[in-house]
């Protein structure tokens, strides 16, 4: 009887529905080349095999998808998004008008848009407990969206970028502490990291310098002591988490790099010495070019941002082109990230075009959003490549992006973990 049940179980496995993707062109992320005429066979959540030519399905219930005139790539990974918020003229009022439930419903819509744009994995660098709940809901298949690695609430210093009470009248400022992600001194730094871990964070985000869009005067001054940064990174690493550091100014970047952060976010005013320090420590830069472009454009619209922010935007925008030309020339490690939320979600893929315009090759840009980012998430054996045994996160575009990078802005097919979310008409 047991043998009969075992044979029945095995037969059911063998009869499971597979999906055959007939791919005209495939981006080999590891080699950085385009290969042609392949069939990717997906079984369950994984890539079962990759075969030459256009192979016919073997079982009656199998599905065949015709992508013979498309270019197929691994699911894209964005290392810097804010999935709980989105730019608007009334953005600075929303904390006083939106309930947590409102934020959650908005975030669910944003998550779906992000997935439809071809981004099957994101790292969210600063939100709230909504982030954690949405991550879990997506992982359980309750709502569509990308795989989320969340920092939960970013960690700041009092009055620093990511102090949630900046710009408020005194009666509403209060004195937020480690539980709210605001610290002063190494002891509070340690507690804030542990609180993020307790709240369900996957990684840690700090604001190592001032920020452009916070309601404060300085957008580039260092905002943590070296001792505070050292304690944050040490504690995060002890809890199995890496640290991402928002940083525009040089001194704040240097301190964060020396403390051992994994990534520097933005890096707008970086100089040659800091770029060389990043190479020495193996730190990655997440340029977020899309955010810089969008903010500079919206700064021209009267009333879109508070007046205190405009001088910071103008100052940093004047430096961006020179900074990233130098970074590209120096060969600093680059990870793909956009800061989506500062600009409309779903437009994440514009970052590819901006990277190419800044001096990186199309192949380099594509690898940064696949191979490199999978490595930084410790998922290099499961994500970032189209390979046998890897998770079946697969997207397709109309043209060859190594020749026409703009095609990445129109993803026409999305599969995540073997499930099709967006298919050709």
C-alpha positions in Angstrom: 0.0 0.0 0.0 2.8 2.4 0.9 4.6 1.6 -2.3 1.4 2.3 -4.3 1.0 5.7 -2.5 4.6 6.6 -3.2 4.3 5.7 -6.9 1.1 7.8 -7.1 2.9 10.8 -5.4 5.8 10.5 -7.9 3.5 10.4 -10.8 1.7 13.5 -9.6 5.1 15.3 -9.4 6.0 14.2 -12.9 2.7 15.5 -14.3 3.0 18.9 -12.7 2.4 21.7 -15.1 5.6 23.3 -16.6 5.9 26.6 -18.5 8.0 26.7 -21.7 9.4 30.1 -22.6 10.5 30.3 -26.2 13.1 33.1 -26.1 14.5 34.7 -29.2 17.2 36.5 -27.2 18.4 36.0 -23.6 20.6 38.2 -21.5 23.3 36.1 -19.9 24.0 38.3 -16.8 27.1 36.3 -15.8 28.8 36.7 -19.1 27.3 40.0 -20.1 26.2 38.7 -23.5 23.1 38.0 -25.5 22.4 34.4 -26.5 19.8 33.4 -29.0 17.0 30.8 -29.5 16.6 29.2 -26.1 13.7 27.5 -24.3 13.6 28.2 -20.6 11.5 25.5 -18.8 10.0 26.6 -15.5 8.7 24.0 -13.0 7.1 25.4 -9.8 9.1 28.3 -8.6 12.4 27.3 -10.2 14.1 27.2 -13.6 14.1 23.5 -14.5 16.2 23.6 -17.6 17.4 25.8 -20.4 17.5 24.1 -23.8 18.7 25.0 -27.3 16.1 26.0 -29.8 12.4 26.2 -29.3 11.4 23.0 -27.6 7.9 21.7 -27.7 6.1 21.1 -24.4 6.0 17.5 -23.2 2.8 17.3 -21.3 -0.8 18.2 -22.3 -1.2 20.7 -19.4 2.1 22.5 -20.0 2.0 26.2 -21.0 4.1 27.7 -23.9 4.8 31.4 -24.0 6.1 32.9 -27.3 8.9 35.3 -26.6 10.7 34.6 -29.8 10.8 38.3 -30.9 11.7 39.5 -27.4 14.8 39.8 -25.2 14.5 37.9 -21.9 16.3 38.9 -18.7 16.5 37.9 -15.0 14.0 39.7 -12.8 15.3 43.2 -12.0 16.5 44.2 -8.5 16.2 47.8 -7.2 18.3 48.4 -4.1 16.7 51.7 -3.1 13.0 52.3 -3.0 10.5 53.8 -0.6 7.4 51.8 -1.3 5.2 53.5 1.4 5.4 57.0 -0.2 5.3 58.8 -3.5 6.1 62.3 -4.6 3.4 64.9 -4.7 2.9 68.6 -4.0 1.2 67.7 -0.7 3.7 65.1 0.4 4.8 67.1 3.5 1.2 67.2 4.7 0.5 63.5 4.3 2.0 62.4 7.7 -0.8 64.4 9.3 -3.6 63.3 7.1 -3.0 59.6 6.3 -3.7 56.8 8.7 -1.5 53.7 8.7 -4.3 51.8 6.8 -4.2 54.5 4.1 -0.4 54.1 3.8 -0.8 50.3 3.6 -3.4 50.4 0.8 -1.2 52.9 -1.2 1.9 50.8 -0.7 0.1 47.7 -2.0 -0.8 49.6 -5.2 2.8 50.8 -5.5 4.1 47.3 -5.0 2.0 46.0 -7.9 3.2 48.9 -10.2 6.8 48.1 -9.3 6.4 44.4 -10.1 4.7 45.3 -13.4 7.7 47.4 -14.3 9.9 44.3 -14.1 11.3 44.7 -10.7 10.8 41.4 -8.9 13.0 42.3 -5.9 13.5 45.6 -4.1 15.3 46.8 -1.0 13.1 49.4 0.8 15.3 51.9 2.7 13.0 53.7 5.1 9.4 53.4 6.0 7.5 51.9 8.9 5.9 48.7 10.1 3.8 48.8 6.9 6.9 47.7 5.1 7.3 44.6 7.1 3.6 43.7 6.8 3.6 44.2 3.1 6.8 42.1 2.7 5.1 39.3 4.5 1.8 39.6 2.6 3.6 39.5 -0.7 5.7 36.5 0.4 2.5 34.6 1.3 0.9 35.5 -2.0 -1.8 37.6 -0.6 -1.0 40.6 -2.8 1.1 41.0 -5.9 4.5 42.8 -5.5 8.2 42.4 -5.6 10.2 40.5 -3.0 11.0 43.1 -0.3 14.0 43.4 1.8 13.2 46.2 4.3 15.1 48.5 6.6 11.8 49.4 8.3 12.5 52.9 9.9 15.7 54.6 8.9 18.0 55.6 11.7 18.9 59.3 12.1 20.3 61.7 14.7 18.2 64.4 16.4 17.3 67.0 13.8 19.1 64.9 11.1 17.7 63.6 7.8 15.1 61.0 8.7 14.2 62.6 12.1 10.5 62.4 11.5 9.7 65.6 13.4 11.9 68.0 11.3 10.0 71.1 10.3 7.2 70.7 12.8 6.2 73.3 15.4 7.6 72.8 18.8 4.5 71.3 20.3 4.6 68.5 17.7 8.4 67.9 17.7 8.6 66.0 21.0 11.9 64.1 21.5 11.9 60.9 19.4 14.5 58.3 20.5 15.8 54.9 19.4 12.3 53.4 19.2 11.5 56.0 16.5 14.8 55.6 14.8 16.5 58.7 16.3 19.8 58.3 18.3 22.5 60.3 20.1 25.5 58.3 21.2 26.7 54.7 20.7 24.4 53.2 23.4 21.3 54.6 21.6 22.7 53.6 18.3 22.9 50.0 19.5 19.4 50.1 20.8 18.0 51.6 17.6 19.5 48.7 15.5 18.1 46.1 17.9 14.7 47.8 17.7 14.7 47.5 13.9 15.6 43.8 14.3 12.8 43.4 16.7 10.4 45.2 14.4 11.3 42.7 11.6 13.8 44.6 9.5 16.1 42.7 7.0 18.8 45.4 6.9 19.6 48.8 8.4 19.4 52.3 6.8 21.2 55.3 8.3 21.3 58.9 7.2 25.0 59.6 7.5 24.6 63.2 6.2 21.9 65.7 5.7 19.4 65.2 3.0 18.0 67.2 0.2 14.3 66.7 0.9 14.2 66.9 4.6 12.9 70.2 6.1 16.3 71.4 7.3 19.0 73.7 6.0 22.0 71.5 5.4 21.9 68.7 2.9 25.4 67.4 3.2 26.9 67.8 6.7 28.0 64.7 8.6 25.3 63.7 11.2 26.8 60.8 13.1 30.1 60.5 15.0 32.5 57.8 14.0 31.8 56.0 17.3 28.0 56.0 16.6 28.5 54.6 13.1 30.9 52.0 14.3 28.4 50.8 16.8 25.6 50.7 14.3 27.5 48.6 11.8 28.9 46.3 14.5 25.5 45.7 16.0 23.8 45.2 12.6 26.4 42.7 11.6 26.0 40.8 14.8 22.3 40.5 14.0 23.0 39.3 10.4 22.1 42.6 8.8 24.0 44.9 6.4 23.9 48.7 6.5 23.0 51.2 3.8 24.1 54.8 4.3 22.3 57.7 2.8 25.1 60.2 2.2 25.7 63.3 0.0 28.7 65.0 1.7 32.3 63.8 1.8 33.0 63.7 5.5 29.8 61.7 6.3 30.6 59.3 3.4 34.2 58.7 4.7 33.0 58.0 8.2 30.4 55.5 7.0 32.8 53.7 4.7 35.3 53.4 7.5 32.6 52.0 9.8 32.0 49.2 7.2 28.7 50.0 5.6 27.8 47.9 2.6 26.4 50.7 0.4 26.6 54.4 0.1 23.3 55.8 -1.3 23.4 58.8 -3.6 27.1 59.9 -3.1 26.3 63.2 -4.8 29.3 65.3 -3.7 31.9 62.5 -3.7 35.5 63.4 -4.4 38.4 61.3 -5.8 39.7 60.5 -2.3 36.4 59.2 -1.2 36.0 57.1 -4.4 39.4 55.5 -3.8 38.4 54.9 -0.2 35.3 53.0 -1.4 37.4 50.8 -3.6 39.8 50.1 -0.7 36.9 49.0 1.6 34.9 47.3 -1.1 31.9 49.6 -0.6 29.2 49.9 -3.3 27.7 53.1 -4.5 24.0 53.3 -5.3 23.8 56.4 -7.5 20.0 56.9 -7.6 20.3 59.1 -10.7 16.6 59.0 -11.3 15.9 60.9 -8.0 18.4 63.6 -8.8 16.9 64.2 -12.2 13.4 64.3 -11.0 14.0 66.5 -8.0 16.0 69.1 -10.1 13.1 69.3 -12.5 10.4 69.6 -9.9 12.4 72.3 -8.0 11.5 74.6 -10.9 7.8 74.2 -10.1 6.7 76.9 -7.6 5.4 75.4 -4.4 6.2 71.8 -5.2 8.8 71.7 -2.4 9.2 73.8 0.7 11.4 76.9 0.2 14.1 75.7 2.5 14.8 72.7 0.2 15.4 74.6 -3.0 18.9 75.9 -2.4 20.0 72.3 -1.4 18.6 70.9 -4.7 20.4 73.6 -6.8 23.7 73.1 -5.0 23.8 69.3 -5.3 22.3 69.2 -8.9 25.2 71.4 -10.1 27.7 68.8 -8.9 26.0 65.5 -10.0 27.3 65.3 -13.6 30.9 65.8 -12.6 30.6 63.4 -9.7 29.3 60.5 -11.6 31.6 61.0 -14.6 34.5 60.7 -12.0 32.9 57.7 -10.3 32.4 55.9 -13.6 36.0 56.6 -14.7 37.4 55.4 -11.4 35.6 52.1 -11.5 33.8 52.4 -8.1 31.6 49.4 -7.3 28.1 50.2 -8.4 24.7 48.7 -7.4 21.5 49.6 -9.2 19.1 51.7 -7.1 16.7 54.5 -7.9 15.1 56.1 -4.8 11.7 55.4 -6.3 9.1 57.3 -4.3 11.1 60.5 -4.7 9.9 60.1 -8.3 6.8 58.1 -9.4 7.0 54.4 -8.7 7.0 52.3 -11.9 9.5 54.5 -13.6 12.4 52.7 -12.0 13.9 51.5 -15.3 14.7 55.1 -16.4 17.8 54.6 -14.2 19.3 52.4 -16.9 19.2 55.2 -19.4 20.6 57.7 -16.9 23.4 55.3 -16.1 24.4 54.9 -19.7 24.3 58.7 -20.1 26.7 59.0 -17.2 29.3 56.8 -18.8 28.5 53.2 -17.8 27.8 50.7 -20.6 24.4 49.1 -21.1 25.8 45.7 -20.0 27.3 47.2 -16.9 23.9 48.8 -16.0 22.0 45.5 -16.6 24.5 43.5 -14.5 24.2 46.0 -11.7 20.5 45.4 -11.5 20.8 41.6 -11.7 24.1 39.9 -10.9 25.5 42.5 -8.6 22.4 43.2 -6.5 21.7 39.5 -6.0 25.2 39.2 -4.6 24.7 42.1 -2.2 21.4 40.5 -1.0 23.3 37.2 -0.4 21.0 35.7 -3.1 23.6 35.1 -5.8 22.8 31.4 -5.9 19.1 32.0 -6.4 18.5 35.4 -8.1 20.2 37.6 -10.7 20.7 35.0 -13.4 18.7 32.8 -15.7 20.2 29.5 -14.7 19.0 26.0 -13.8 17.9 25.8 -10.2 17.5 29.5 -9.8 14.2 31.1 -8.8 12.1 31.8 -11.9 12.1 35.6 -11.8 12.0 36.4 -15.5 11.1 39.5 -17.5 11.1 40.4 -21.2 11.4 43.6 -23.3 10.8 44.3 -27.0 14.4 45.1 -28.1 17.9 44.1 -27.2 18.8 46.4 -24.2 22.5 46.0 -24.8 21.9 48.0 -28.0 18.8 50.1 -27.0 18.8 50.6 -23.3 15.5 52.6 -23.4 13.6 49.3 -24.1 14.0 48.5 -20.4 11.3 51.2 -19.7 8.7 49.0 -21.4 8.7 45.5 -19.8 6.1 43.3 -21.6 6.4 40.1 -19.6 6.8 39.5 -15.9 7.2 36.2 -14.1 8.0 36.0 -10.4 8.7 32.6 -8.7 7.2 30.9 -11.7 3.9 32.8 -11.7 3.0 35.0 -14.6 1.9 38.5 -13.6 2.1 40.4 -16.9 1.9 38.6 -20.2 1.8 39.7 -23.8 -1.7 40.4 -25.3 
